[in-house]
Amino acid sequence: MLAGLSVTSSGSVERFSFVFGSGAFRDNEIFDSATCPPSRYVVEVGRRMIRAVPSTEVLIIGNPLLPLSPQQLAEWSGAVRSVPAIVTDARKFPILYVLPRRLFDDLERFLLSLSTMDGDIDRRLLQLVTGQEVSQIRTPGLEIKHFPVTTPTNWFQGEVRQQMLKVLSLAAIQTIERNPGWRNLPFATYQPYHAGSLLFLNLAARQVPDGFFKKQILCWTYKDIYQSCPGPLEPVWLRLPWLPRDNSVGELEYLARSLERLGQDVIDNHFIVFMRYSRNYSVPPFHLIDQVKFALGESMTDVSRTVHGQPPACSDRPDLPPHPLKLLFHLVGGWSLKSYRDNDAATVFTVLKSLGCDITVIDRPDLAARLGVRSIISDDTERLTAAVKSHHIFIGVDSFPHHFVRHVLGWPTIGLFANTKPCNSDAKEAPDYRPVVGNLPCNPCGGHDSCPVLGGENCANFADPAQLITAILGMASDLYGFTF
Amino acid sequence: MSVRVLAFFDARYQSSADVRRLYGEGDAWRRVREARPASRQHFALNLPSTLGQYDLAQPEAAGRVVAMARQVGIDGFVLDCRWDGEAYVTGAQALAPMCGDSFALAFQWRNGEEDFWKAPASRSDRTERASRLISALKVGLPILADGRLLMIVDRPKELADPGEVLGILKEEACRAGLPGLYVIANRSEDKGRFLSNGYDALVDPGPAEWHSCSPSNRPNGLTFLEVMAGLRDSVDYLDRFFPYVLFAVARMINRSQRGKVMPRVFPAYYDWALHPDGGATHLAVQGKPFDSYIYGLFVENAMLFSQQNFAPDERFVFLESWNDWLTGSQVEPSLLDGDMIYNATKSAIDRGRYVIQTRNEESAGGIDEAMKTRIALLVEAAQTLSAASGKTGG
């Protein structure tokens, strides 16, 4: 599905065909990452071919958005007479890129700014980056027309996202045209408006010291997250509130306002790359931190490089006596199906209280009052940290506090998953970390407010109360010698 | 040990004499080729593409089949074992030379086709017949579960004196030099005390045998009259149609409460070719026979369930099927669907194995079975109290 041809100076051609990996890390698999633009796969296909054929001089790489075979590349690149070149469809949708080796040796990161959507834009960009004329050849028999929102190869590209890729490619062209020192300008990630993604970005960046990026664009309102979990990417603060969850502001409109708010000086001095989802992140079994690592430039060719293949980055626990067992719950996800059911929470609390446990609930004063447990509000990472450190175990749904508590504080944590896939956002399982979830084959469903299979606002894939209590008490016993 | 995926395999596609005698067919593919839907609601049967209409008696053909199965991540085939009046036939001889190196064979005993096992019989007669059955299973490299050869009993309720029969089979297996017999009952839950009768585990029945949710068509008397009057397609009355997603989800909800039941997964199912007079089971996803995405999740989650709930050497997922072309459940690449299901299977098994690697065997080590029981009782009491206070407004 990801195709390439390597051409050496002697004219020999080697054909390559790669697939998006599902966890086996075979030689023909490329890591599946949702958090990078399609152009990141142009880079990776090129890298793989050069690794296999070090004497490669010219690389012919299919547009990663299209399911292409090396045979098709060979056929359609036949009319190319000079390098670099782009072969497009009748409407100038890029089909394949013909690129010189030196782009990969010296200028690899600039390929991230290819739109992969518009042949004219990409041609102009390549001309500026290489300083050479780039020929553009149309294949008369092929017309992509409208690229769909989703594809069988897992691309997730609505019309808006396509426009965003073009806008950022145009911004890159403008940067090169306006700034003679463009070769030394930093690349900045653009995913300013989601707390969990921001956290994962910074955690990932710590593990990719020599990646493409030096900076990150993020909302000023997330300053506390950055301060609690800084990474090597220098922040470029965006003084806008985060993107509303109710879709009242579209992503494209938000990008336009972001560029306006960042100002011409920022645009002239940075290459900005879209880093929110271009693919469906929950299809591959890979952790979002690993998906970001790939986006930042790590090739991720071995399981040992993954979050699950490495020991936890940090681990900590309280200096408290085992009794009473202090438990901190966070039960509200970003949407209904991610939130733990009140009825089940009531059962869990009743049983745990009967066993002498001391319970605190974050951000649910109504539930806490009804069930007779302590309530706290945690609207920043400082308060959350203080609350966590006075409890033995944190139990949280798949949301920012869970990821922060585990990946940043290293605190004993039980992850409560339901309609999202644990392996995308859990942590390495250990005596002090355990994800708890059912095995329904509708997971992950992508639903938000109501179950698309069974109806209702609750997800049937949450662990039942007995399983959750067993997990909590098992961890308490293992870590603290808790008995009951 | 990771979860092993075993695919049901139809060994009739071969020209060996014993298999031809058993099935009475000159060319087993002919039935697939010539089956014609009786309704536009019946999905057309598919035919093989990459592997062609093979004859397993030819070693090259059998080798290609096993190679493709290995490539997809399947750990072995489950072959039917049938009585032909004189001996038990599996068709395994054709595949046996290709086994080894983590690919092996298991068997499903079609006991329901034999009257002998349904009726009372002397122990010596049963022992004699059992020894023939066991000798038929001594072919090639067996799949071992808990160190024993794995065999599924297709119709466990049709065995007279199951405790004695299973005891005899296990004794005969040992006498024949096998490492023992691991017997799985084809049942969805342990209601009939199967495990205490000597079964080692259960496996979900196939889609036709266990309708795990309500059908989307619910014919009544009016439907019947409309069919008779020629106003309606007769399959609306005779067949049952199910939404695939709900069918699969229903099989996985609260499944740990059904006992030691191993999951069975299937990409598609429509068995009208086996029911020319009606009574077929059809699974569909929005008018199509399969959805490779949902099917992949079914496989992946079944693997995780098996990993979480069974002992390391007893973790299996049963895949229906490698090549049951007559029910549309085949994984083999096909003319109509190409390698979509094949690739979805491969990808799902890869994902399942990756996630299993990330799991920790030692989780919740501090809680023993007695404590789990106590927790379950406390949960039940809390739920009862909550329900009671809800009723009284308390």
Interface residues (C-beta under 8 A of the other chain):
Chain A: G21 S22 G23 A24 V283 P284 P285 F286 V303 H308 G309 N343 A346 T347 T350 V351 S354 L355 P422 C423 D426 K428 E429 A430 P431 R434 G438 N439 L440 P441 C442 N443 P444 V453 L454 A460 D464 P465 A466 I469 T470 A471 L473 G474 M475 A476 S477 D478
Chain B: V245 L246 A248 V249 M252 I253 N254 R255 Y293 I294 L297 F298 E300 N301 A302 L304 F305 Q308 K346 S347 A348 D350 R351 R353 Y354 V355 Q357 T358 R359 N360 E362 S363 A364 G365 G366 I367 M371 K372 I375 A376 L378 V379 A382 Q383 L385 S386
